[in-house]
Amino acid sequence: MKHLILKSAFTLLLVTQPFSAHAVRWFEVEMIAFEQQPASMLREDFTLVHPDIEGKNQRDLLTSGFNAQGQQRCLEGDSDFDPRALIDKLDGSYSWSCPDSYDYISRYETLPISPYAQSQEHMDNIYLLSEQQLQFSNILKKLQRKGQKPILHTGWRFPEQSQRRAPFIKIYGGKRFKSPVSYKLVDTVQHDGYSGLLNPSFELHKEGGKDNWQLEGLLKIHVRHYLYVTSNIDIRYQLEDGAIEKARMSQFTRVYSGDIHYLDHPKLGIIFQIRKYQH
């Protein structure tokens, strides 16, 4: 009877106590996205209008890395990353500072190929791999020697999760495609009698949509006996007449850890590998 009570208590303890994060398998993924060379014989039509890419439970791992690189260029005195307003630059009396809170990504015309990350070795939460932890440097050089144009080279570590629980990782990089901008004068004075007519006041308001990056999309990796990769990624490109078009890569792929895989599209190529981490 005593043995039965102890066994029941132990079972209850297992049920009520959360599993250690280290009991879950962890992986790391590394990827290179690159712009395909134009194919002279390509006849595929990419003018189809796609709905916006959407996904619940999105994670942005890249922005902090790109911002850190922009802040470093600011600290090094790069005038392209001077966060001061134009009027303050002209005044000359405002000191140059590089605050952590500034949006340095707004200063990029082309993002770095690899976002900065510190080297980490833990299994607490999803995190970006540092440049020293990436292993595709030789593949990157081969692509460049062949005339391909890498847009993004990065990777991250993540725990084994189901399709429902696994997050979509936000993917973006490359050149900035600016939205058309217009300006209009806005009257800022209430016209009460003649005073408003004699002392008009206007402000110049900028109007325009959101800028886009050459590469934008979402990528999810989940585990169900095998590893599965869901990718929905747009690539923008400019035609000879100056018009901007975009093509979409949408794929659902079953993969094996340790193998190098290639997602192919006439406008975009992605090379990636998922590796076991500490198991």
C-alpha positions in Angstrom: 0.0 0.0 0.0 2.8 2.4 0.9 4.6 1.5 -2.4 1.3 2.3 -4.3 1.0 5.7 -2.6 4.6 6.6 -3.5 4.1 5.5 -7.1 0.9 7.6 -7.4 2.6 10.6 -5.9 5.6 10.3 -8.3 3.2 10.0 -11.3 1.3 13.1 -10.1 4.6 15.0 -9.9 5.5 14.2 -13.4 2.1 15.3 -14.7 2.0 18.6 -12.8 5.7 19.6 -13.3 6.6 21.3 -16.7 9.1 19.5 -18.8 12.6 21.0 -18.9 13.3 23.0 -22.1 16.4 20.8 -22.6 14.1 17.7 -23.0 13.0 19.2 -26.3 15.2 18.6 -29.3 16.9 21.7 -30.8 18.0 22.4 -34.3 19.7 25.2 -36.2 19.0 26.3 -39.8 21.3 28.2 -42.1 20.2 29.7 -45.4 21.4 31.8 -48.3 18.8 33.5 -50.5 20.1 34.9 -53.9 18.8 36.6 -57.0 18.8 34.3 -60.0 20.5 35.5 -63.2 18.0 36.5 -65.9 17.2 33.6 -68.3 17.0 34.7 -71.9 14.6 31.9 -72.7 12.4 32.4 -69.7 8.7 32.9 -70.8 7.0 32.6 -67.4 4.6 35.4 -66.5 5.0 36.9 -63.0 2.4 39.6 -63.3 -0.2 37.6 -61.3 -1.2 39.7 -58.3 -0.8 37.8 -55.0 -2.5 38.6 -51.7 -0.2 39.8 -48.9 1.8 37.2 -47.2 0.3 36.5 -43.8 1.0 34.1 -40.9 0.1 34.0 -37.2 2.8 33.9 -34.6 5.5 35.8 -36.5 9.0 36.3 -35.1 11.4 39.0 -36.3 15.0 38.0 -35.6 16.7 40.1 -38.3 15.8 43.7 -37.4 17.9 44.0 -34.2 21.0 42.8 -36.2 20.5 45.2 -39.1 19.9 48.0 -36.6 23.1 47.2 -34.7 25.1 47.4 -37.9 23.6 50.7 -38.8 24.3 52.1 -35.3 27.9 50.9 -35.7 28.2 52.9 -38.9 26.8 55.9 -37.2 29.4 55.6 -34.4 32.1 55.4 -37.1 31.0 58.7 -38.5 29.2 57.5 -41.6 27.1 60.5 -42.6 24.5 58.2 -44.3 23.6 57.0 -40.8 23.5 60.4 -39.0 20.2 60.3 -37.2 19.8 64.1 -36.8 17.0 65.9 -38.6 18.0 68.0 -41.7 17.5 71.3 -39.9 19.7 70.1 -37.0 22.5 69.2 -39.5 22.3 72.6 -41.1 22.3 74.3 -37.7 25.6 72.6 -36.7 25.0 73.3 -33.0 23.4 69.9 -32.3 25.9 67.2 -31.4 26.1 63.9 -33.3 24.8 61.0 -31.2 23.8 57.4 -32.1 21.0 56.4 -29.7 20.0 52.8 -29.4 16.3 53.6 -30.0 16.8 55.1 -33.5 15.6 53.2 -36.6 18.8 52.8 -38.5 17.2 50.5 -41.0 15.5 53.6 -42.4 18.9 54.8 -43.6 19.8 51.7 -45.7 19.5 51.6 -49.4 20.7 48.0 -49.4 20.8 45.9 -46.3 23.9 43.9 -45.3 23.9 40.3 -46.5 24.2 39.0 -42.9 22.6 40.7 -39.9 24.8 41.0 -36.9 24.3 38.6 -33.9 26.4 37.8 -30.8 27.5 34.2 -30.5 25.2 32.3 -28.1 25.1 28.7 -26.8 21.8 27.9 -25.0 18.4 26.4 -25.4 16.2 29.1 -23.8 14.6 30.8 -26.7 14.9 31.1 -30.5 18.0 33.2 -31.5 20.0 34.3 -34.5 23.3 32.7 -35.3 26.5 34.9 -35.4 28.7 35.2 -38.4 31.2 32.8 -36.7 28.5 30.1 -36.3 27.5 30.2 -40.0 29.1 27.4 -42.1 28.1 28.4 -45.7 31.0 30.9 -46.4 32.4 28.6 -49.1 29.0 28.2 -50.7 28.5 32.0 -50.6 31.9 32.5 -52.4 31.0 30.0 -55.1 27.7 31.7 -55.8 29.5 35.1 -56.1 32.1 33.6 -58.5 29.3 32.3 -60.7 27.8 35.7 -60.9 24.9 35.1 -58.6 23.8 37.9 -56.3 23.4 36.9 -52.6 20.7 38.8 -50.8 20.6 37.3 -47.4 22.8 34.8 -45.5 21.7 34.0 -42.0 20.5 31.3 -39.6 18.9 30.7 -36.2 18.5 28.0 -33.5 15.0 26.8 -32.6 13.3 24.0 -30.6 11.2 21.2 -32.0 7.6 22.4 -32.4 4.4 21.3 -34.0 3.0 23.0 -37.1 0.5 24.9 -35.0 3.0 26.1 -32.4 6.1 26.8 -34.6 6.5 30.5 -35.4 6.8 32.1 -38.8 10.3 33.8 -39.1 10.2 37.1 -40.9 12.6 37.1 -43.9 13.7 40.3 -45.6 16.8 41.8 -47.2 18.5 43.3 -50.3 17.7 46.6 -52.0 15.1 49.1 -50.8 12.2 49.7 -53.3 10.8 53.1 -52.4 7.1 53.8 -52.5 6.1 56.8 -54.7 6.1 59.9 -52.6 4.0 63.1 -53.0 3.8 66.3 -51.0 1.0 68.7 -50.2 0.6 72.0 -48.4 -1.6 71.8 -45.3 -3.1 75.0 -43.8 -2.4 75.0 -40.1 -4.2 78.2 -39.1 -8.0 78.5 -38.3 -9.4 81.3 -40.4 -11.2 83.5 -37.9 -12.1 86.7 -39.8 -9.3 88.6 -41.6 -6.4 87.5 -39.3 -6.3 84.1 -40.9 -6.2 85.6 -44.4 -3.4 88.1 -43.5 -1.2 85.5 -41.7 -1.5 82.3 -43.6 0.6 79.3 -42.2 1.2 76.1 -44.1 3.2 72.9 -43.5 4.6 70.5 -46.1 3.2 67.0 -45.5 4.8 64.0 -47.0 2.5 61.3 -48.3 3.3 57.8 -49.6 3.1 54.1 -48.9 5.4 51.8 -47.2 8.8 51.0 -48.7 9.5 47.4 -49.6 12.7 45.3 -49.6 13.9 43.2 -52.5 13.3 40.1 -50.5 10.3 39.8 -48.1 8.4 36.9 -46.7 7.9 34.2 -44.0 9.5 30.9 -43.3 8.3 28.2 -40.8 10.0 25.0 -39.7 8.0 22.4 -37.8 8.5 18.8 -36.8 6.2 15.8 -37.2 8.4 12.7 -37.4 10.3 14.6 -40.2 11.3 18.3 -40.6 9.0 20.4 -42.7 9.7 23.8 -44.2 6.9 26.2 -45.3 8.1 29.2 -47.3 6.2 32.1 -48.7 8.7 34.7 -50.0 8.4 37.5 -52.6 11.3 38.9 -54.6 11.1 42.3 -56.3 12.9 43.3 -59.4 13.0 46.1 -61.9 12.2 45.8 -65.6 14.1 47.5 -68.4 11.3 50.2 -68.6 11.7 51.0 -64.9 8.6 49.2 -63.7 8.8 47.2 -60.5 7.4 43.6 -60.4 7.5 40.9 -57.8 7.5 37.1 -58.0 6.4 34.7 -55.3 8.1 31.5 -54.1 5.6 29.3 -52.1 6.8 25.8 -51.2 6.1 23.2 -48.6 9.0 20.8 -48.3 9.9 17.7 -46.2 13.6 17.7 -45.4 16.2 15.7 -43.5 18.6 17.1 -40.9 22.1 17.4 -42.2 21.3 17.5 -45.9 21.8 20.6 -47.9 18.6 21.5 -49.7 17.8 23.9 -52.6 14.5 25.7 -53.2 14.4 26.8 -56.9 12.5 29.6 -58.6 13.2 31.4 -61.9 13.8 34.6 -59.9 15.0 33.4 -56.6 17.2 30.6 -55.2 17.4 29.5 -51.5 20.1 27.1 -50.2 19.6 25.8 -46.7 20.5 23.2 -44.2 18.9 22.2 -40.9 21.3 20.7 -38.4 20.9 19.0 -35.0 22.0 21.1 -32.1 23.3 19.3 -29.0 21.5 16.0 -29.6 
